[in-house]
Amino acid sequence: MKKPEFVYVTYIATTPERLWEALTRGEFTRKYWYDRRIESDWRIGSPVRFYDGANNDLTDSGVVLESDPPRRLAYTFQNEFDPQARQAGASRVTFTLEPFEGMVKLTLVHDELPSEQMAVEFREGWAPILSSLKTFLESGQPLPQLRHLEEQGRPRREEGR
Amino acid sequence: MTCKYFLAYNTPVDAVFKALADPTRRTLLDRLYEKNGQTLNELCADLGMTRQAVSQHLALLEAANLTVTVWHGREKLHYLNPAPLFEIYARWLGKYEQRRLEALNELKRALEKKNDDR
């Protein structure tokens, strides 16, 4: 077993049920994840797909590894957009949701990354997405910066991939 | 997470600034940025400090949520957690970035309008 390469913990003033919905439903992921629409029936072994909300292009795909609402969600994550990243192969994303002092402690572990380069990219990519998720759940609005990029059409970089 | 420090300050932000106000703790964060997921022993190397002192610094960083620990077999690994720093960035510095983007957008619109007028 390789050690995890990236661990991210944030505390969100919401309920585990609402956070679960925000992670698993496309109409919500579009709000905080650079307009990405996630799609899956969230059964173990089922496909997970990410689409660009604007043009419905497939951007990333994966397979559900764990699904225990509203506690634990894991899926593989494979780029479908950038030929080089696609060739590198799939990694694994695991979300753990725990009630904590009236909030939810969200832990994201991203591991089994195919290369050191991807580890660096993911490390930089997740912070704005998860921060925007927190802002979205706590205020109903995503981070202004991300909203702005969304309005401009495309993110400057392909983040969270 | 040990809540002792977390609750000792009014807000989590206070705990973050308190944790960052020490050069050793900033060095520890730099080392984790260089190599994420290190044991206490690895982090102690060349710090010229007792293991116990380093352990106390790590406890404060963890209480501020700046680091996270994960058990990997029998090893306790320390990870840099970017969440609190990013939230500080988003709250104070992100606003400047937004203004800059807006200014660029204004400029773009103004220039395009000029082109249309011709």
Interface residues (C-beta under 8 A of the other chain):
Chain A: M1 K3 P4 E5 F6 V7 Y8 V9 T10 Y11 F100 E101 K105 T107 V109 R123 W126 A127 P128 L130 S131 K134 T135 L143 P144 Q145 H148 Q152
Chain B: M1 C3 P12 N36 G37 N65 V68 V70 H72 G73 L77 Y79 N81 P82 A83 F86 E87 A90 G94 K95 E97 Q98 L101 E102 N105
